[in-house]
Amino acid sequence: MQLELGQKIRELRHRDGRTQEMLADALGVTSQAISRWEANGGYPDMEIIPAIANYFGVSIDELFGYENDRERKVDAIIKRSEELHRVDWGEDVGIDECIELLRDGLIEFPGNERIMLRLIVVLRDAGFVREGHHSLWDKDGFFTPDIERHRRNKYWLEAIKLLERMSNTSSGETLYDVRYELLLLYDCVGEYDKAYELANTFPILQLSRSAALGFASNGIKRAEYGEKYLIELFNELVNQMIATLQLCKMNYEDDTALKTVENAIKLSETFFTDGNYGRFNGTLVQLYLYLSSLQWRSGLKDEAFVSLYKALDHAKAFQALANEKNAFYTTPLLRHVRIESGDINRDPLTLAEDWPWWSFPDTSDIENEIKADPRWAEWVKRTKE
């Protein structure tokens, strides 16, 4: 303890540009005492330890060198939970082990925001995997979650309690993440008054980080931030087109749904003018899978399989980005933006399992029919190559 404490006091003193005399005056001891501590010839009385920590603006744990050990343990818990959660995705495999790991982590490190937020994400996904997300059409033909069913989802209820607790203690980006997760779960369980109050704490679109960063730079950097903001806006536009489409049953009673998805795809072609879609390839996979189900329902069976193969093409293009370390968008308005590829999954494609991505309307009535078509088996085979 002497060695670590003496070294730490000296490091902190040098960090802050303080002399031994300055520290001694602040603590009410002699400069010789400070020198003795730093030379490992003794150590402060325990009563003075909080004053030393306060003087340097650190915790007592950090003063004794425990903070790094704590962070290493937390990092190990988070890493292991991510490994388990990756296996869990879409399947009920290892969920209990992952939840138990994180709960034990909170016993060892009470109130640790990283562990708590990680547990919330796992509980949220466990709720989807084990209980499911169920929707209804109301009497006016508008989409609504099956609130009564969702309010019995024990995973979501536990996650909401944790999120509400964190919303009173968190700050910065963590607080934003907490509010976002809480807003999604309030919607699922029908807590609309709370959701409305929470939604009004979010910034308006113009104040996104990418937009703001454009005012904090110049030249090529400003162009880069402006282009990133443009990509964000385009992604939000396409996602909102689909989200709005799914709100009303009437959109599926004519060709509105089919035309909307086609228009979203056409819009991407005018935005990424040279066909280099970058990460948007992933969104196009979703759009084409969804389009195929709408086409099949409309009797456009050949077109449905054209869409399935286009989904496959974009999936392979997206996956190929994992091997690109320094790729940029090449569309003129985006050419200063690097394509981020570090988190792209290299695992085998799961398009057949993901089809049709969005189940609006319910596809159970056409699923057996499309999968009985010989072309389906051939397409599935191609996705595994």
N, C-alpha and C positions, 0 to 999 in steps of 0.2 A: 504493500500500500504506500509506504514511504516513497519508493522510487517513482511510482506512477503519479502520486500527488505532487511531489516536488517538481517533476518534469512538467506536469500540466500547468502548475502555477507559473513557472518560468515561460512556457509557451504562450499562455494567455497574456502575461505581462508584456512580452515582446510583441504579441499581436496588436495590443492596444497602445503600444508606445509608452508604457508606464515604467517608471523607475522603481527600485525597491523602496526608496524613501516615500514615494507617492503612495504605494500600496500600504506601507507601514502606517502612514498618517491616517489613511482611510480606515484602517482596522484598529488603530489605537495600540499598536505594538511597536517594537523597535525594528529598525532596518536590519539589525543583526539577526533578529528572529527570522525575517524573510530569507536572508542569505542562508541561514542554517536549514530552513525547510527545503530550499531549492538544492542544497548540497547534500540532502538526505541525512543531515545530522540530527533530525528530529521532525516532528510534524505538529500542526496546530491542534489546540484543544478542540474537542468535538463541538463545543458551544460556538466556536468562531467559524466553523465550516459554512453555515448558511450565509454569513456575511461575505465570505470570500466568493462564493458562487454568485451572490447578488451583485457584487462589485464588478464581476466580469460578464454578468448577464447570461450565465449558463445554469443548467440544472446541477444538483448535487451529484446525480449519476454521471453526468458528463465530466464533472470535476474529478471524479475518481476513476474515469476511464471506462465506465460501464456502458456508456451510450452506444459506442461502436459495437460492443458485443450484443446489446439489445437489438440494434438494427440488423445485424447479421442473422440473428434468430428470426426476426420478423421477415426478413428477405427470404429465408429458407421456407417459412410457412407459406408465404405468398407464392413462391415458385412451385412448391409441391401442390398447392391448391389449383394452380393453373394447369399443371400436368394432369391432375385428376379431372378438372373441368373440361379440358380439351377432349378427353375420352367420353365424358358425359354428354357432349353436345348432341341433342336430339335423341338420346337414349338414356334409359334408367340404369346406368352402369356406374358404380362408384360414387353416387351422389351422397349416400349416407357417410361414407368415409371422408369425403370432402367437407361436408358440413361439420362432422365431429372434429376434424382437424382444426377448422377455423374457430369453433366454439372453445376448444381447448386452448387455442392461441389467445383468445380473449380472456380466459381465466388467468393465463400467465402474464398477459399484457393488457390489463383492463383499460377500456376506452381507446385502444389504439385504432386510429381512424382507418389506416390502410387495411387492417385485418377486418374491421367492421364492414367497410365498404365492399370488400371482397366477399364476405359472408352474405351480404345483401344481394349481390349479383348472382351468387350460387342459389340462394333461396328463390330469387325471382325466376331463374331458369328451371329450378326444380318444380316450381309451381306450374310452369308451362308443360314440362315433360310428364309429370305425374298426374296433374289434375286437368291440364288442357285449357286452352283459351276458347271460349264458346260465345257465339254471337247469335243475335236474333234480329228479325225485322219487326219494328214496332207497327202499330195499327195504321200509321201513315206511310209505311214502306221505307222507313229510314233505319239504317244500321244502328244497333245498340249492343253492347256487351251483355251477356247473360249474368246480370248483376247478382241475382239471388244465388246462383251457383258459385260465382266467383267469391262471394263473401264467406264461403265455407272453405276456401283454399287456405289451409293453415300456413303454407310457406309464404304466401303473399302477405298474410296478416302479420306474421313475425317480421318480415322484411319492412313493412310499413312502420311498425313500432320502433325498429332500429333507425329507420330513416328520420322519423319524427324526432327521435332523441338527437341524432346527429345534426338536424337542421337548427338546433338551438346552440350547438357548440362549434360547428365547423365554420370555415371562412375560405375565401379565395376560390380556387378551382375545385377544391373538395366540396365546398358548399354548392357550387353549380351542379356538380355530378349528383349530389344528394337530392337537390331539388328536381333534377331531371328524372331520376329514378322514381322519386316520390310522386311526381306528376303522372307518370305512366301507370303506376299501381293504383293511385286514386281513381283514374279513369276506369281501370279494370273492375274495381269494386264499387263504382258508382258514387264515390265521395265528391260530387261535382262542386259543392260549395267550397270545400277545401281546395279542390283543384283550381277553381276560378281565382281564389285569393292567391294561391301559389303562382299561377300563370302570370299574374300581373307583376311579379317580381323579376321576370325575365326581361333582358334588354330587347329593344326594338332591333329589327334586322340591320339597320344601317350602322349599328354600333358593334358589329362582329369584329373579332380580333384582326382578321385579314384586312378589313376595310380600314380600321384604325391604324394598322402598321404602315399603310400607305402614306400616312402623314408623318411618319417617324423615320423616313428614309428618302433617298433620292436616286436618280439615275436608274440603273438596271434593277436595283433592289426594289425600288418603287414599282417598276413594271412587274416584277415577280409577284409582289404582294397583290397588286391589282388583278393579275391573271388568276392567282389562287382564289381571290374573292369571287371572280367571275365563275370559276368552277364550282365553288360552294353554292352560289346562287342558282346555277343550272341544275345541280343535283337536287337542291331543295324544290325547284320548279317541277322537275319530273316526278319526284316523290310525292309532291302535293297533288299533282294531276291524278295519280293512282289513288291516293288517299281520299280525295274528293269524289272520285268515281265510285268508290266502294261504300260511300255513305248512304246511297239511295238505291233501293231495289229497282226503281223504274229504269235506271241506267242499264239494266240487264234484260229488259223486256223488249228492246229493239237492238239496233246495232251500235248504240252509243258507247258501250264498253269496248267493243272490238275496235271502233274507230279511235277511241281515246288512246288505247295502247299503241295502235299503229301510228298515231300522231306523235306520241312520245318518242317512238323509235325514229320517225322521220326528223323530228326536232334535233335528235342527237346527231343525225347525219349532216345537218346544216351547221351544227355547233362544232363538231370535230370534222372539219371540212376535208381533211386528207385521209380519214379512216383510221388514224392513230388514236384509239379511244382510251388508251392507258387503263387506269383503274375503273373507268366507266364501263369497261367490258363486263365487269361483274354485274352491274345494273342491267346491262343488255341481256345477260343470261336470264335474269329474273323476268324481264319484260317478254322475251320470246317464249319462255316456258308458259307464262300466263296467257300470252296470245294464242298459243297452240290449243289450250283448253277452250278458249272462246271461239276459235275457228271451228274446232270439232263440233261444238254444240250448235254452231250455225250451219253445219253441213259442209263446211269447207275442209274436207278431210285431207285432201292432197296438200292444201296450204298449211294445214296443221303440222304435217311432217316436215315441210320446208322450214317452218319456224323451229321445230325441234332440232334440226341440223344446224340452223343458225345459232341457236343457243349453245350447241356443242362447239361450234367454231369460236364463239366469244369466250366460252369457258377455257378452251385451250389457249387462246390468246392471253387471257387473264393469268392463267397459271404460268405461262412462259415468262411473265414479268418477274417471277421469283428469281430468275437467273440474271436479270438485268440490274446492274449495280449503279449505272450512271446514265440512265435513259431519261430523255426529256420529251415532253409533248412537242409535236412538230407542226401542229396547226398554228398559223401565223399569230393569232391573238394569245396563244398559250405557250409559245416556244421558250419562255424563260423559266418554266415550272418543271422541276424534277419530278419524275414519277416515283412515288414512294413504293417500295416493293418488299420491305423487310418483314411484313406480317402476312404475306401471301402464302396460303397453305399449298404444299406440294403433294398432299395425299391424293389418292385416286378420286376421280370425279364422282359425284353422287347425284347427277342430274335426274336419274330415274326415280330415286328416292325423294328428291326435292319437288318433283313435278306435282302440281302446276305452280308451285311457290305460294301464290295467294289463292285460297279456295273460296272465291266469291264469283258466282254463287257456288254452293256446295257441289263438288265434282264427283261425288260418290255414284251418281246416276250414270255418268259417262266413263268412269274409270275402267270398269271391266271391258267396256266396248272398245275403247282406244287401245287397251293393252292386249286385246284379242287380235288386233290387226297384225299380220306377220311383220309389217314394217317396224312395229314397236320393238320386237325382239332384236331385229337387226340394229336399230338405233341404240338400244341398251348395250349391245355388244360393242358398238363403236365407242361408246362413252368409256368403256373399260380398257380400251387399247392404249 
